[in-house]
Amino acid sequence: MEKGNIVKVAGPLVIAEGMKNANLFDVVRVSEQRLIGEIIEMHGDRASIQVYEETAGLGPGEPVESTGMPLSVELAPGLIGRIYDGIQRPLDLIREKVGSNITRGIEISAIDKSIKWYFQPTVKSGARVDAGDIIGKVQETVIVEHKIMVPFGLSGTIAEIQEGEFTVEQTIAKIKKDDGNIIEMNMLQKWPVRNGRPYKGKLPPEIPLITGQRVIDTLFPLAKGGVAAVPGPFGSGKTVVQHQLAKWADAEIIVYIGCGERGNEMTDVLLEFPQLKDPRTGESLMKRTVLIANTSDMPVAAREASIYTGITIAEYFRDMGYSVALMADSTSRWAEALREMSGRLEEMPGEEGYPAYLSSRIAQFYERAGRTICLGSDGREGSLTAIGAVSPPGGDFSEPVTQATLRIIKVFWALDANLAYSRHFPAVNWLNSYSLYLDRINSWMEQNISRDWTALRSDVMKLLHEEAELQEIVRLVGMDALSPHERLLLEAARSVREDYLHQNAFHDADTYTSLQKQFKMLKLIMDFYYKGKNALNKNAKVEDIINMPVREYIGRAKYIAESEFDNAFIKIEAKLDEQINSLIMKEAELDAKRI
């Protein structure tokens, strides 16, 4: 182990000399307090160290010791349901040991080594195994079956494998390599966070990640293995959207990273998630969730590591063949940590003081997402979907972090402050947002939901764009200048906005909407529009169409429970037809009298 001495301390940056045999990205222990740091730059025998803990009180001459290992995470049964800080220290165990404030230099294992897990083998002695092959399983929670894989770089024949209760460090199998050496294998793996975990190949993202949020699933869908960004100004609801996705997205594993966010927001997650029921299993959401909390009051350098810690854990579960969704809230705070460290290193600044390599770092992060064929002989598929919140100052989407993110992501949910201030949530602006997965997902929707899905969505988008144009005319000359058809269009668009796109996250029936219910809700609104146009052509009055009693039922459809919706839909459709026909008949009778 290489040992050196501190020569300079500048906030989270420490310069140490005498480190010529240390490697870049090695983890080091700084001072007698054994603070955790990482080497991020080397000049001769001088190492620039990013310290992940508070450096107040450090001074020149104090010792620095390299561990000779890169920053790595521990991967084993016991991850699910835990809350970690940015460098995978379990916050609940720290609290039990030292209280509410994290003591500097504290060393606690990320995985509890004392817990025994029941290991059930899925292969027998004599079987040939390669890297990534599943040799057994552990029932980690009621929902998650933790699959024990052969570590990367190891292959051979199973010489011995045992069933029973083991800690993560106890030997569960012995593998005889091709050169005759016998390797003892346990359930614990370590992986350097800055290196993506390997896979056999990537598949096109074409299956939707169903979130239950209507504006997302219908208008701007995200595919499993896709990448999305949620930019928006302060108070526009980025964190609420992230929470909703973490709660209801149909991923099997959720990794939620609170990166530099306010402590109260992470508190909301911690208090809510254990109470909430997963709509698919009926169990607590925490039984499929890993939380990484690096709040704004924690050392800034650990923010930079938290993103990588989270995505490495997510990749590990992807490699088991699971569908994983990762929420990063927010990547802007991560970029600010990069900017601060870059400034301390006296690097040449790029736009707005961010380092010149900002774009490539953001791209490296998002590129680790994807739908993959995992390592192993069974050819299983896994997916990792990455959703990053971006917090541009003042809602300015032209700033560097947002622009660098837009270059790499395929789904853009632009949050609008004006919508948020008018109490429209989720405040996703339907005119500015987009999804590049539409073509692939539309074909899945047509096969699995309805053949009319694509046509219906296109009509809705056209309606909303036409409404935006007509609103300009209304502002200039008033509603009276519009034709009956245009007034009906405005009314239908208002119904789409208020009765469909607006969604109450705190209402039991409205917080999550299945795709079947989404299609039928939208069909009710659009049928009102289509049949209303037909009635107008047959001389019905636009005021009578707008004021039909059935409109109340269409508006309240979102509050009907999923189990009762099919019957309610048939009844509302029948009422709509009845009232439209009544208006047409009424006008026909009046016309007959006039003649």
KANOR-V138177 format. One line per field, one symbol per residue. phi: phi as a letter, one per 20 degrees, with the letter a starting at -180 (. if undefined). A space follows every 50 residues. Layout:
phi->???
This chain:
phi->.fcbcfdbccmfecdcdndfefdfmfecddmfflfebcfdbccmeedede eecfdgnfbgnffcceemcffcdecagoffnecdefdmefffffffecnf efffmfccffdfeefedeedfdcdgnfeccgnfedabcefcgeeefeedf ffndbqdfebbcdqecffeffdbcdeffenfddeddeeccbffedfffbf addffcdfefdmeffffeecfdefneccccerfgnenffffgfffffdfe efcddddedmeffffffgffeegfeeeffedmeffffccddddcffeegf fffffgffgffffffffgffoeedddddccfffffffffffffffmfffe flnfffeggffffgfffffqeceffpeemfdcbcddcdecdfgmmefefg fffffffdedccdeedfffffemecfeeffeefbceeggffgfffffdda fegffffgffffgffffgffgffffecnfffefgffffgffffffffeed ffbefdegeefccffffgffgffgfffgfffffffffdmfefffffefgf fffffegfeefgfdfgffffffgffffffffffffgfffffffff
